[in-house]
């Protein structure tokens, strides 16, 4: 796997993990019983903690990428295995 390919795959994994991490621990303005800022939705996050979420996204994406890299490098799962898993002709 080339460095450019690895970077592209890491970027895709990171972006996917970001969308999984974003809802963690979010409390809306209405749930936190704060004053709702005029012009905003009551369901908007009161304190989004984006820095913490970006850190957790990076940690989780790195772990997922390492797992995928090991599977690819040591050929632990072949394309035939994936085809059989999804019931496709091999």
C-alpha positions as CSV (number, residue, x, y, z in Angstrom):
1,X,0.0,0.0,0.0
2,X,1.5,3.3,-1.0
3,X,1.7,6.3,1.4
4,X,-0.9,8.2,-0.7
5,X,-3.4,5.3,-0.5
6,X,-2.8,4.9,3.2
7,X,-3.4,8.6,3.8
8,X,-6.6,8.6,1.7
9,X,-7.9,5.5,3.6
10,X,-7.0,7.1,6.9
11,X,-8.8,10.3,5.9
12,X,-12.0,8.3,5.0
13,X,-11.9,6.4,8.2
14,X,-11.3,9.5,10.3
15,X,-14.2,11.3,8.6
16,X,-16.5,8.3,9.2
17,X,-15.5,8.0,12.8
18,X,-16.1,11.8,13.3
19,X,-19.7,11.4,12.4
20,X,-20.0,8.5,14.9
21,X,-18.4,10.6,17.6
22,X,-20.2,13.9,17.1
23,X,-23.4,12.9,19.0
24,X,-21.5,11.6,22.1
25,X,-22.4,13.6,25.2
26,X,-24.3,16.3,23.4
27,X,-26.9,18.2,25.5
28,X,-29.2,20.6,23.8
29,X,-29.8,24.1,25.1
30,X,-33.3,23.0,26.1
31,X,-32.0,19.9,28.0
32,X,-29.3,21.9,29.9
33,X,-31.9,24.4,31.0
34,X,-29.9,27.3,29.8
35,X,-31.3,30.4,28.2
36,X,-31.9,29.6,24.6
37,X,-29.9,32.0,22.4
38,X,-32.3,34.0,20.3
39,X,-32.3,32.9,16.7
40,X,-31.0,29.4,17.4
41,X,-32.8,26.1,17.6
42,X,-33.6,24.8,21.1
43,X,-32.0,21.5,20.1
44,X,-28.7,23.1,19.2
45,X,-25.8,21.9,21.4
46,X,-25.2,24.1,24.5
47,X,-21.5,23.2,24.7
48,X,-20.4,21.1,21.7
49,X,-16.8,20.2,23.1
50,X,-15.5,20.0,19.6
51,X,-11.8,19.9,20.6
52,X,-12.4,16.8,22.8
53,X,-14.4,15.1,20.0
54,X,-11.7,15.7,17.4
55,X,-9.1,14.2,19.8
56,X,-11.4,11.1,20.4
57,X,-12.0,10.9,16.6
58,X,-8.3,10.8,16.0
59,X,-7.6,8.1,18.6
60,X,-10.5,5.9,17.4
61,X,-9.7,6.4,13.7
62,X,-6.0,5.5,14.3
63,X,-7.1,2.3,16.1
64,X,-9.5,1.4,13.3
65,X,-6.9,2.2,10.6
66,X,-4.2,0.1,12.3
67,X,-6.6,-2.8,12.5
68,X,-7.5,-2.5,8.8
69,X,-3.8,-2.1,7.9
70,X,-2.9,-5.3,9.8
71,X,-5.7,-7.2,8.1
72,X,-4.6,-6.0,4.7
73,X,-0.8,-6.5,5.3
74,X,-1.1,-10.0,6.6
75,X,-4.0,-10.9,4.3
76,X,-6.2,-12.1,7.1
77,X,-9.3,-11.6,5.1
78,X,-9.3,-12.2,1.3
79,X,-11.7,-11.0,-1.3
80,X,-13.1,-14.5,-1.6
81,X,-13.8,-14.5,2.1
82,X,-15.7,-11.2,1.8
83,X,-17.7,-12.5,-1.3
84,X,-18.7,-15.6,0.7
85,X,-19.7,-13.5,3.7
86,X,-22.0,-11.4,1.6
87,X,-23.3,-14.4,-0.4
88,X,-21.8,-13.3,-3.7
89,X,-20.3,-15.8,-6.2
90,X,-16.6,-16.1,-5.7
